[in-house]
């Protein structure tokens, strides 16, 4: 959503200058006038190469906000008063600005879900669905509390994945840094040292010296090719059909496929359970869940399940026919449908796959870490040995 800077006069005649997020310049002008400001100028705020700044809110920050907002609603405060108190967030000025704008819209008579829907970069579709459900049932605090549990589990899952990948990433960065230092600072000194060497250098050394000599030519080419390749890959992934095929292929990869599969199933089951426990109808809950899934292959299968359920099929039979979930999950869904506790059974499915994901990450790290350490030793040790081979040769000649 665009960010604008404004110049205005307050009711007491003092000058005011600031920046706010708004749908458009006209909306911001009306909002400022409603707050008693006489607007003099409004300009889009730009930075860098002229692109409008995009606000990003960390999930941990939003988790803390929702916890405070839910607690204030449970304490009996009105939505507007709870928003006003929760909007005071010195740790996140961007979120604070958005909440102030939402509060102004609510005070102007707009529903909370509609006001939040104007800021799709902050409030995802699942949160908006939870707000709409809470507004319909009159149990907004209870619905948001269930969303809070979902968001906490998602943040914890992302943290586990991040921690598991941190050390391998550190090893890869270390390898790149070491090779960069060797090729830019160390190896050129050896090339100069061997330049006037009369005897024939060993073949591995001559190959490495040739690579170092060509470094100024092929390094820029590699960098440009990598940037263009990454940009082309990102553009290619924006196509819906391509994204579905890529996500399906990810689940078939050795080692990484299991992690991808457990992550997407856990996300699907927990999201659907959260919406159902809030009182949302099954078909509508499946639609919102499909829209929120990062794995578009699973989202497509879920949409097919939704169509079958709309046609009269049971959820378990539709899931089984599309192979959306494994057989164990299908049996648990059958029990949930028979007992009327489908949301609880979906939570159990999510917990099962989250635990399986943790085990898969542990096994992957146990395999990747020694492989990366071996690669560092092979690359660095191999380069050092190759560059010192002529010195061994000199010693043999002297003898």
Secondary structure, 3 states (H helix, E strand, C coil): CCEEEEEEECCCCCEEEEEEECCCHHHHHHHHHHCCCEEEEEEECEECCCEECCCCCCHHHHHHHHHHHHHHHHCCCCHHHHHHHHCCCCCCHHHHHHHHHHHHHHHCCCCHHHHHHCCCCCCCHHHHHHHHHHHHHCCHHHHHHHHHHHHHHHHHHHHHHHHHHHHHHHHHHHHHHHHHHHHHHHHHHHHHHHCCCCCCCCHHHHHHHHHHHCHHHHHHHHHHHHHHHHHHHHHHHCCHHHHHHHHHHHCCCCCHHHHHHHHHHHHHHHHHHHHHHCCCCHHHHHHHHHHHCCCHHHHHHHHHHHHHHHCCCCHHHHHHHHCCCCHHHHHHHHHHHHHCCHHHHHHHHHHHHHHHHHHHHHHHHHHHHHHHHHHHHHHHHHHHHHHHHHHHHHHHHHC
